[in-house]
């Protein structure tokens, strides 16, 4: 995907105010190397290419990985609209060589309504996932006490089906990248296309089926149970993960909860449908390269 947003290079990543919303700042090692990595990852997303995955300035801790991700958000100067959570299925965790979820900030220009037309870069080895997305109806401010699943469910305003397009700005594809590189790379989000929103009334998403087709050929299938057993569990993980870092969720923000259908590779020119049954169908047409 090629975009024309800010390409300014930051002077340093040691501005506490820029990162204390999401990070344990005492654990963060800021400096020129992470600064350069953040800049190059944003340029790779902005211009559509990849960077070396074996370079010597890669993050060595989760705090450093989130620092790089947050620096990319600051560099972009784009509005946030929520979060995506990845590595919520056993298959995704095996692919990435990780055993835990991770989050990525969703930037508004990369979130689309279905039907969507989206650019992809084959070099970034893009793939699609069918998943559920929640919209938050009231603020969930950070607090020292853990939120319960019931409290979080009560704060949900709406739910929809979505297709997330994922791919890495590091060379070599997604396999084996690990949690740190995946986190630094914005949770490997390329884009998100959402369907029609419906009011959340406690629907049983655990057993709700999703079917993908690519150019009319059946792709991945699954149910909400592939995402930590229930998409609500993913949202609960995110709320408390953020709260532990003194970050809350705000009314209107959306949360994509991870694949229910595995990963289906895509190429320019492909047309993808995700059938969410009573929640409708989400469609992406990937633009052909000139």
Helices and strands as residue ranges (DSSP letters): H 16-19, G 25-27, H 32-47, H 62-76, E 80-86, H 90-96, E 102-107, G 108-110, E 111-113, E 116-118, G 122-124, E 127-136, H 149-154, E 156-166, H 178-184, G 186-188, E 189-194, E 198-199, E 209-214, E 217-223, G 224-226, H 231-243, E 254-256, E 264-265, E 271-275, G 277-279, E 281-286
